[in-house]
Structure formats: structure tokens, C-alpha cells
Amino acid sequence: MIKIKIIKKKQEISSIKISGHAQSDEYGKDLVCAGVSAIAVGVCNTIAQKGYLDKKMCFIKMKNGNISIDIVKSDQTLQVILETLVISLETIKDSYGQYIQIINEEE
């Protein structure tokens, strides 16, 4: 199962963690994993290209198929990018909920 943890502070996303594997099909044919990975990597690339990593406003860690996005200082554009990730992941969960768990926490 893919586990997604979204942490918000004062209604702003401060952290997103994605881990696990959907195992909805055999290796190389798992469309759920492929979809989640494509969306997450696309958002990480957008964050990097917009300069948020250079400005040290956030940090991204990708290791062993896990992705962690931690926000240090946010702005409206970064929040829109992160909300796009969340909405996209929720859309996949709507169709493939047995393979994805989304946990929302407020700090």
C-alpha cells in the first residue's frame, strides 16, 4: 500500500511524505505506483525549477522509492504547487483507494 502523510500548520502544507508500493499489479505494470510516482516527481521537478530548493524554502528527499517534501518557508505559489500534488493523489485514491492511504494531520 502507498502511504501518504500530509501535515499542515495553520492550514498551509508543511510536509508531504510518500512511501510504500501499491502492488496493484506485477512489477512494471503497476499503474497506481506509476501514476503516484509520475505526479510526485513532476511536482518535485516543478519545485526545483521554480527555485524553491535554491532559496532553501523547502527540502526534498528521494530515497528507495520514498519521497519527502519539507517546507521551511512557504509562499502562495508553493502552496498551489503542493495542493496540486494533494488533489492529484486524492483523485487517484478515489479510483484505487484499496492501494492508497492518505493521512492528514494538523500541527
N, C-alpha and C positions, 0 to 999 in steps of 0.2 A: 504494500500500500504506500502511496505517496502521502507524506505528511507535510502540511504547510502551516506554519505558525506566523501569524501576523500580530505584531504588537503596536499599539497606538498610545501616544501620550497627547493629551489634550486634543483628541480627535485627529491627530496627524500620525501617519505611519512612521514609526521609528525603527522598525526591524521586520524583515521577512526572512524566514528560514524554510528551505525546501529540501526534503530528504526522502529517501526510500525509492522504491520501484513499484510501478503499478502491477506488473506481472499479469497484464490482461491478455497477453499472447506470448509466443516464443520470442526469444532474443532476435532483434532485427525486424520484428513485425508488430511490436508493441506500440500501437498508435497513441495510446494515452500517454505513455512515457515520452514519446516523440513530440507530442503536442505541448506538454508541460515544459519540456526542455527547450523547444524552439521559442516559446513565448518568454521564458525566463532569460535565456541567453540573449534574445533580442532586446529585452529591457535593460539587461546589464550592459550591452554594447551601446545602447542609447545613452545611458547614464555616463559611460566613459567618454563618448563622443561629444557630449554636451559640457564636458569639463568638470563634472562634479567630483571625480576622483582626484584630478589635479589640484582642485581647490580644497581637497580634504574635507568636503562636506559629507561624504559617505565613504564606506569601505565595502568592497565586495570580495568574498572568498569563495572560490570554487575548488572543491577537492572531492575526489572519489564519487562524483555524481551528486554531491550535495552543494547547494548554493545558499550563501548567507549574505544578506544586504543589511548593513547597519548604517543608520543615518545619524550624523553628528550635528549638522546644521541644515535645515531644510528651507526651501522656498516654494512658491506656488507651482512652478513648472515641475520641480522634482516630485511634488506630491501628485500631480496629474500623471506623471510617468508611472509612479508606484501604484496609483489607483487603477491605471490601465492594466497593469500586471494582475492585480487582485481580481478585477472584473473578468478578465480573460480566464483566469484559473477557476473562478466560480462558474463560468459558462461551461467549461469542461466538466466540472463536478456535477452540474445539472444533468448531464447525459451519462456520466460514468462515475457516479457517486460511490459505487462499491469499491473503487480503486483509489479514491482521493479523500483525505480527511483535512478539513480546514479548521484551524483553531484560531479564534480571535481573542486577544487579551487587551485589556486597558491597564496602563500603569498610572 
